[in-house]
Amino acid sequence: MILSEIKNHLRNLKTIAFQLPNGELVPAHFHVTEVGKISKDFIDCGGKVRKEEVINFQLWEENDYDHRLHPEKLLKIIELSEKMFQFDDLEIEVEYQGATTIGKYNLDFDGKNFLLTSKVTACLAQDACGIPKQKPRIRISELGKLNSCTPGSGCC
């Protein structure tokens, strides 16, 4: 989800809820403690220089049950951040404290809740570092059809 999308969703919501990949909701007394831009300059394993930028939200929960973050408040925080940091309309990454460490998530929306979706790593230079391309999977029942040689086909 990009920044303009979350702003549009927030304008139409009465409450905010974030749902973890396992289906559990982040407790309703969470706070968004940070809104910022993270820039990452790096070299992949193939030697190519790359740059990645994301808008980062950090969710935090504590035993403060008297203050709930409402959509209009988060929208104001985002708009203030945009003015201060001149954000582009970038992808959003969400950090949330799990049981043992901070998790980083992509963000989606199901019409009711913001969904924290799992992020995965990948080799960005598979062609340069020798990772073989994955062979296509076929069903054994289709193997005979693929290897059949019919008269006049030129296969034999």
PyMOL commands that set and color helices and strands:
alter all, ss='L'
color gray80, all
select helices_A, chain A and resi 3-11+71-85+126-129+140-147
alter helices_A, ss='H'
color red, helices_A
select strands_A, chain A and resi 18-19+31-43+49-60+92-97+102-109+114-118
alter strands_A, ss='S'
color yellow, strands_A
deselect
rebuild
show_as cartoon
